[in-house]
Amino acid sequence: MIENGAEADVETTEFADLIRGRRAELGLSLAEFQARSIDPVTGVQVKSGWTHRLETGERVIPPRLPQLRALGAATGLPLGKLQDAASAQFFGIERVWAESGEASALVRRASRLTEDQREQLLRLIDAFAPPGE
C-alpha cells in the first residue's frame, strides 16, 4: 500500500498468531510451553513472559536462531516456517513462493554455484522466459 509516495507501515502478527495458535492446539499452559521451549543445540530457553508478551501483542525482542529452534522444539513446527513468520512480523520480509515450490529449491541450490554458473543459469532462464519489462 502506498500513501503520500511512501509505503505505509503495515504491522503483521503472523509469528504471534502462529505461536499462539500452535500452543492452543497443543493445549499447553505458558509454563508447560516454557518447559518445552529449549534449543537442543545451545540449551537456550524461551521464557513464558516473552511468549505471553508476544501472544498479547506487547513489544518483544525479535527471536534469534537459538530462540527459534527452542520454539520449534516446543511447537513441533519446522524451523523454516518459524523463520518465515518471524521475518514477516518483525522485519517485513515476505517469502515469495512459486506454485510449484521449485523456485525456492533453485534459490537454495544457487548458493553452491560459481558466479559463472549462476550467470549461465540466468541466461538459460532468460532464453525460456525473458524478463518482463
N, C-alpha and C positions, 0 to 999 in steps of 0.2 A: 504494500500500500504506500502511496506517495502523497505527502501533504506538504504544500509550500515548497516543492522541489527537493524535499529531503524525505528519507524513509522514516516512517512513523515507528516508534518503539512498540513492538507487539510482544507482550510477555506471554510465554508459554509455561505450562505446568506439566509438560509431558513426562518428565522424570518423576516429579512428585506424584502424579497420577499413577504411574507405573508401580512405584514402591507402595503407595497406599493401597492400591487395588490388589497387588500380589500378597501383601501382608494380610489383608482381609480374606482373600481366597484361602490362605493357609490357616486362618483362624488364630494368628499369633498375637499375643499382647506385645506391648513395646518392650517389656523386659525379656520375654521369650525371643523376640526378634533380635534384640541386642546379643543375647547369648549365642545365637546362630551367626551373627554378623562378624566373623573373624576371617581375615585374609589368610588363606592357607600358606602363602609364601612368606609374609612378614610377621604375621600374628597381630597386625593392626586390627582394632575392634571399632566398629561404628557404635557410638553411644546412643542410648534411647532418646536423650534430649535432642540430639541432632536430627534423628528421624522424626520426632514429634514436631520440631520446628519446620522441617521440610514439608511434612504432610499437612500442616496447618497454614502454610503459605508465609511463614516468617522467613526472614533472611537467614541464609546459611552459607557457609563457605563451600564453594563447589568441591565435590569429591575428587580426590586424586586416584590414581590407579589402585593403590592398596585398598582404599575405601570401596572402590567399585568392585574389586574382587571379593571383598568381605560381603558386600550387598548381594553379589552373585551367589555366594555360599548360603546366605540367608534366604534368598528368594528362589533359588534354583533356576534363575534366568541366565541366558548366555551373556558373557561379558560384552560382546558386540552390541547386543540390544540395550544394555545399560549405558554403554558409551554413547550410542546414538541418541538416546533420550536425554542424557546429561548434556551432551553437546548442543542439542536443540534448546533446552531450557536455559542453560547458563551462558551460552556463547552465541546463540542464534544460528548455529551451524546445522543445516538440514542435509542429510544424506540424500542424494538423488539416485533412485533405482530405476534400471530398465526393467520392463515387464519380465524379460527372460532371466534376469539376475546375472546375465553374462557380463554386463559392463563392470560390475563390482569385481568379478573374477579377473577380468582383464587388467583392471587397475592394480589389484594385489600382485599380479604376476609382472606387471610392467616395471616394478621397482627392481626386479632382478635382471632387467635387460641393460645393455650398454646404451650409451647415448645414440650411437649409430643404429642400433637395433630398434630403439624407440622411434627414431626418425623414419626408418624403413616401414615400421608398422603404421605410422601416421600416413605415409604416402599410400600404402596399401588400402587403408580405410578410406582415404580420400578418393581413391580410384573407384570404390564401390558406392560410397555415399559422400559426394562432395560437400564441403562445409556450406552451410546456409549463409545467406548474405544479410 
